[in-house]
Amino acid sequence: MNTIYAVEDHLLADEYIDVVRKSGLNRPIGDRLRIERMLKHANLVVTARQDGRLVGFARSLTDFCFCCYLSDLAVDPACQGQGIGKRLIEETKKAAGGDQTTTLLLSAPTAMTFYQGIKMPHLDNCFAYRRSN
């Protein structure tokens, strides 16, 4: 199946929620207003579509020249294994400034093997304050 990748200025909450629900990504999809705020304030969203239907996305915050936090990466399970997740990361890196920009993400425990499998560098010098909910 032909997959089209694009940077989109506005991702609809319903599309986001649908892919998140299917993928199992832990996001507050029961709080639509919060999802809408998350999408509104993300300044880089790369999508993967098949026949116009959203099958994956990468949602990031970036300055486009030095740093990029890839907050959400999700692919519909029916489309996993097609290289979509890896390509979404590559397209995010390119759009965020290429090799001049550090792109980082926090992995869900269940996704660690995916990032290891695509040979994404693993850091041991990251610190975080976790959200309360």
C-alpha positions as CSV (number, residue, x, y, z in Angstrom):
1,M,0.0,0.0,0.0
2,N,1.2,3.5,-0.9
3,T,1.9,5.6,2.2
4,I,2.1,9.4,1.9
5,Y,4.2,11.3,4.5
6,A,3.6,15.0,5.1
7,V,4.1,17.8,7.6
8,E,0.6,18.9,8.5
9,D,-0.3,22.2,10.2
10,H,-3.4,20.9,11.8
11,L,-4.2,17.3,12.8
12,L,-7.8,16.7,13.8
13,A,-8.4,15.5,17.3
14,D,-10.7,12.6,16.1
15,E,-7.9,11.3,13.8
16,Y,-5.3,11.5,16.6
17,I,-7.6,9.8,19.1
18,D,-8.4,7.0,16.6
19,V,-4.8,6.1,16.0
20,V,-3.8,6.5,19.6
21,R,-6.6,4.2,20.7
22,K,-5.7,1.6,18.2
23,S,-2.0,1.8,18.9
24,G,-2.3,1.6,22.7
25,L,-0.1,4.7,23.2
26,N,-0.8,6.1,26.7
27,R,-2.3,9.5,26.1
28,P,-5.3,11.2,27.8
29,I,-7.8,10.4,24.9
30,G,-10.7,10.6,27.3
31,D,-10.0,14.3,27.8
32,R,-10.7,15.8,24.4
33,L,-10.0,19.4,25.4
34,R,-6.5,18.4,26.6
35,I,-5.9,16.5,23.3
36,E,-7.0,19.6,21.3
37,R,-4.5,21.7,23.3
38,M,-1.8,19.2,22.8
39,L,-2.3,19.3,19.0
40,K,-2.7,23.1,18.9
41,H,0.6,23.7,20.6
42,A,2.7,21.1,18.8
43,N,4.7,22.9,16.1
44,L,5.7,19.9,14.1
45,V,3.3,17.1,13.1
46,V,4.4,14.5,10.5
47,T,1.7,12.2,9.3
48,A,1.5,8.9,7.4
49,R,-1.7,8.4,5.3
50,Q,-2.9,5.6,3.2
51,D,-5.7,6.4,0.8
52,G,-6.2,9.6,2.8
53,R,-6.7,7.8,6.1
54,L,-4.3,8.6,9.0
55,V,-2.3,5.5,9.8
56,G,0.5,7.1,11.9
57,F,1.9,10.3,13.1
58,A,4.8,11.9,15.0
59,R,4.0,14.9,17.1
60,S,6.9,17.2,18.2
61,L,7.9,20.4,19.8
62,T,11.0,22.0,18.2
63,D,12.9,25.2,17.4
64,F,13.8,23.8,14.0
65,C,17.6,24.4,14.4
66,F,18.9,23.0,17.7
67,C,16.4,20.7,19.5
68,C,13.3,18.6,18.9
69,Y,11.3,16.7,21.4
70,L,9.3,14.0,19.6
71,S,6.5,13.5,22.1
72,D,4.2,11.1,20.3
73,L,4.9,8.4,17.8
74,A,2.0,6.1,16.9
75,V,1.1,3.7,14.1
76,D,-2.1,1.9,13.6
77,P,-1.3,-1.8,14.5
78,A,-2.9,-2.9,11.2
79,C,-0.1,-1.0,9.4
80,Q,2.8,-1.8,11.7
81,G,5.7,-3.7,10.2
82,Q,5.7,-1.5,7.0
83,G,8.5,0.8,8.2
84,I,6.1,3.7,9.0
85,G,7.3,4.4,12.5
86,K,11.0,4.5,11.3
87,R,10.0,6.8,8.4
88,L,8.0,9.1,10.6
89,I,11.1,9.6,12.8
90,E,13.3,10.2,9.7
91,E,10.8,12.8,8.3
92,T,10.6,14.5,11.8
93,K,14.4,14.7,12.0
94,K,14.6,16.2,8.5
95,A,11.8,18.7,9.1
96,A,13.2,19.7,12.5
97,G,16.6,20.7,11.0
98,G,18.4,17.6,10.1
99,D,21.8,16.8,11.6
100,Q,22.0,20.3,13.2
101,T,19.1,19.4,15.5
102,T,19.1,16.9,18.4
103,T,15.9,14.8,18.3
104,L,14.9,13.0,21.4
105,L,12.0,11.0,22.7
106,L,11.0,9.2,25.9
107,S,10.0,5.6,25.1
108,A,7.2,3.7,26.6
109,P,8.6,0.5,28.2
110,T,6.7,-1.6,25.6
111,A,8.3,0.3,22.7
112,M,12.0,0.0,23.7
113,T,12.6,-3.0,21.4
114,F,11.3,-1.0,18.4
115,Y,13.8,1.9,19.0
116,Q,16.6,-0.6,19.6
117,G,15.6,-2.4,16.4
118,I,15.9,0.7,14.3
119,K,19.2,1.4,15.9
120,M,18.1,4.7,17.5
121,P,20.9,5.8,19.9
122,H,20.1,5.2,23.6
123,L,21.0,7.9,26.1
124,D,21.9,7.5,29.7
125,N,22.1,11.2,30.6
126,C,18.5,12.2,30.5
127,F,16.5,13.5,33.4
128,A,12.8,14.2,33.8
129,Y,10.1,15.5,36.0
130,R,7.1,13.3,35.4
131,R,3.6,14.7,35.0
132,S,1.0,13.9,37.7
133,N,-1.6,12.7,35.3
